[in-house]
Amino acid sequence: MTIDAIILAGSLNDGQLKDSSPVLYEALIPIGAKAMVEYVIDALLNSSKIGKIVVVGPEIKINESIKDRIRFVLPGDSLLDNVQRGFDCLPASRRVLIATSDIPLLTAKVVDNFINQCQDETADLFYPIVSRDVIQNSFAKAERTYVHLQEDVFTGGNLIMLNPEILPRCLAKGNELVKARKNPLKLSRLIGLSFLIKFIFHRLSLAEAEIKVSKLLGIKGVAVISPHPAIGLDVDKPADLSLVTEVLD
């Protein structure tokens, strides 16, 4: 049994990478002989677990033999809009894998392994996290943002497996949290003061974080500890681009 996938490739090239290439979209930035998004497309196409693929972003030339598996959709004005556009193309899918277009080190093996880890049939969302040691042992120069939990120090991954039906209720609570992020009192009321204190002093466990996020969003979310650094290595600045170019060339 396979699941369908969405690649989010709609970010304009107007951020830190704009001087690296004149292309309109970050997904089209060349790395070697291919655009960045092509590495992600190839990883999903070669995965034994993936069926149809929707690319929300600019259309690129693809081989005739794979046109029945890939559909391109124009991006919208926001990340959430792009996710919804992808879902609209996959109305029958109970679970969908979402990947960003800026993880060119992704491979079919990594995709298969992540999906194999997402076996809880009662879960609504699976989110990968990668240990700092795993990242640094493979890519010592990589600069990531890390979160200190009781068990280890982690960075977030760039794949998500979820049930499309949860999006509307997650959006409402997500918007509430975004609005409260600059108001410590309101944020502590939403999240809980004890939770914030544990987080600040690195006393929060992974299980506690899962429970809190699930309760806040009204879903069952599961964190998946991935052994693959490629999931946590996205390209969002020139140093990242140099690193992956060195690996892929």
C-alpha positions in Angstrom: 0.0 0.0 0.0 1.3 3.5 -0.9 0.5 7.0 0.2 0.4 10.2 -1.8 2.7 13.1 -1.3 2.8 16.9 -1.6 5.9 18.9 -2.2 5.7 22.5 -1.1 7.7 24.4 -3.7 6.0 27.8 -3.8 8.4 30.0 -1.8 9.7 33.0 -3.9 13.4 33.5 -4.1 13.4 36.8 -2.2 15.1 35.7 1.0 18.6 34.9 2.0 19.2 32.8 -1.1 18.3 35.5 -3.6 21.9 36.4 -4.4 22.7 32.7 -5.0 20.6 32.5 -8.2 18.3 34.8 -10.2 15.5 32.2 -10.4 12.0 33.2 -9.3 11.4 30.4 -6.9 13.8 28.9 -4.3 12.8 25.4 -5.5 14.4 26.2 -8.9 17.8 27.1 -7.5 20.3 24.9 -9.3 22.5 22.4 -7.5 24.7 20.7 -9.9 22.7 19.7 -13.0 19.3 19.8 -11.4 17.0 22.2 -9.7 16.7 21.8 -5.9 13.2 20.5 -6.0 14.1 17.8 -8.5 16.2 16.0 -5.9 13.1 15.8 -3.7 10.9 14.7 -6.6 13.4 11.9 -7.4 13.5 10.7 -3.8 9.7 10.4 -3.7 9.4 8.8 -7.1 12.0 6.1 -6.2 10.3 5.4 -2.8 8.5 2.1 -2.6 5.9 3.8 -0.3 4.8 6.8 -2.4 2.0 6.8 -5.0 0.9 10.1 -6.5 2.9 13.3 -6.1 1.5 16.9 -6.1 4.1 19.7 -6.5 2.6 23.0 -5.3 5.0 25.4 -7.1 6.4 26.1 -10.6 6.1 23.4 -13.2 9.3 21.9 -14.5 10.0 19.6 -17.4 9.7 15.9 -16.4 10.0 12.6 -18.2 6.9 11.4 -20.1 7.1 8.1 -18.3 6.3 9.7 -14.9 3.6 12.2 -15.9 0.8 10.0 -14.6 2.3 10.2 -11.1 3.1 13.9 -10.9 0.8 16.9 -11.0 1.9 20.5 -10.7 -0.4 23.2 -9.1 0.2 26.9 -8.9 1.1 28.1 -5.4 -1.1 30.4 -3.4 -0.3 33.3 -1.1 0.7 31.4 2.0 2.1 28.1 3.2 -1.2 27.0 4.6 -2.9 27.9 1.3 -0.4 25.8 -0.5 -1.0 22.8 1.8 -4.7 23.1 1.1 -4.2 23.3 -2.7 -2.2 20.1 -2.4 -4.9 18.4 -0.4 -7.5 19.5 -2.9 -5.7 17.4 -5.6 -5.8 14.3 -3.3 -9.4 14.2 -2.0 -9.4 10.4 -1.4 -6.2 10.3 0.6 -6.5 9.4 4.3 -2.8 10.1 5.0 -0.5 12.4 3.0 3.2 12.9 3.2 4.2 16.5 3.0 7.8 17.4 2.0 9.4 20.8 1.5 11.4 21.4 -1.7 14.5 22.5 0.1 15.8 19.1 1.3 17.9 18.0 -1.7 19.8 15.3 0.4 16.5 13.4 0.8 16.6 9.8 -0.6 14.1 7.1 -1.2 15.6 5.1 1.6 15.0 8.0 4.0 11.4 8.4 2.9 10.7 4.7 3.2 12.3 4.6 6.7 10.2 7.5 7.9 7.0 6.1 6.6 7.8 2.7 8.2 8.2 4.6 11.5 4.6 6.0 11.2 2.7 2.9 12.0 0.3 4.1 14.7 -3.1 3.9 13.1 -4.7 6.2 15.7 -2.3 9.1 15.1 -3.3 12.2 13.1 0.1 13.6 12.6 3.7 12.3 12.6 6.6 14.8 12.8 10.2 13.8 12.5 12.9 15.1 14.8 16.7 14.5 14.5 19.3 14.5 17.3 21.9 17.2 17.2 24.6 14.5 17.4 23.2 12.8 14.2 23.3 16.1 12.3 26.8 17.1 13.5 28.3 13.6 13.0 27.4 13.8 9.4 27.6 17.5 8.7 29.8 19.3 11.2 29.3 22.6 9.5 25.5 22.5 9.5 23.9 25.4 11.4 20.5 24.3 12.8 18.0 25.5 15.4 17.8 23.0 18.3 15.4 22.4 21.1 16.7 21.0 24.4 14.4 18.2 25.8 15.0 15.8 28.7 16.1 13.0 26.5 18.3 14.8 24.0 18.8 17.9 21.8 16.7 17.9 18.6 16.1 19.8 15.5 12.8 19.5 13.5 12.6 17.6 10.2 11.1 18.7 6.9 8.7 15.8 6.3 5.2 15.4 7.9 2.7 12.6 7.6 -0.8 13.6 8.4 -4.5 13.1 8.0 -5.9 15.9 5.8 -9.1 16.1 7.8 -7.2 17.6 10.8 -6.2 20.8 9.0 -9.2 23.0 9.7 -9.2 22.5 13.4 -5.4 22.8 13.6 -5.5 26.1 11.7 -7.9 27.7 14.3 -5.7 26.9 17.3 -2.5 27.5 15.3 -3.6 31.0 14.5 -4.5 31.6 18.1 -1.0 30.5 19.2 0.7 32.7 16.6 -1.2 35.8 17.8 -0.3 35.0 21.4 3.4 34.4 20.7 4.5 38.0 21.7 2.2 38.1 24.8 3.9 36.0 27.5 0.8 36.1 29.8 -1.6 35.0 27.1 0.8 32.4 25.8 1.3 30.9 29.3 -2.5 30.7 29.7 -2.7 28.8 26.4 0.2 26.5 26.9 0.5 26.4 30.7 3.0 28.0 33.0 4.5 24.7 34.2 5.0 23.6 30.7 6.9 26.8 29.8 9.1 26.6 32.9 10.0 23.0 32.1 10.8 23.9 28.6 13.0 26.9 29.6 15.0 24.8 32.0 15.3 21.8 29.7 13.2 19.6 31.9 10.5 18.9 29.4 10.3 15.3 28.1 9.4 14.3 24.6 6.3 12.5 25.8 5.1 15.7 27.6 5.7 17.7 24.5 3.7 15.3 22.4 0.8 15.4 24.9 0.7 19.1 25.1 0.8 19.7 21.3 -1.9 17.1 20.8 -4.1 18.7 23.4 -3.6 22.2 22.1 -4.4 21.2 18.5 -7.1 18.7 19.3 -5.3 15.9 17.5 -3.0 12.9 18.3 0.5 14.0 17.3 3.5 11.7 17.4 7.2 12.7 17.3 9.3 10.3 15.3 13.0 10.3 16.1 14.8 9.8 12.7 18.3 8.5 12.3 18.7 10.3 9.0 20.3 13.8 9.0 18.9 14.6 5.5 15.4 15.1 7.0 16.7 17.9 9.2 19.0 19.6 6.7 17.0 22.2 4.7 18.5 24.9 2.5 17.5 28.3 3.6 20.8 30.3 3.5 23.9 30.4 1.4 26.0 28.3 3.9 23.4 25.5 3.6 23.5 25.7 -0.2 27.3 25.5 -0.2 27.1 22.4 2.1 24.6 20.4 0.0 26.3 21.4 -3.2 29.6 20.0 -1.9 27.8 16.8 -0.9 25.9 16.3 -4.2 28.6 17.4 -6.7 
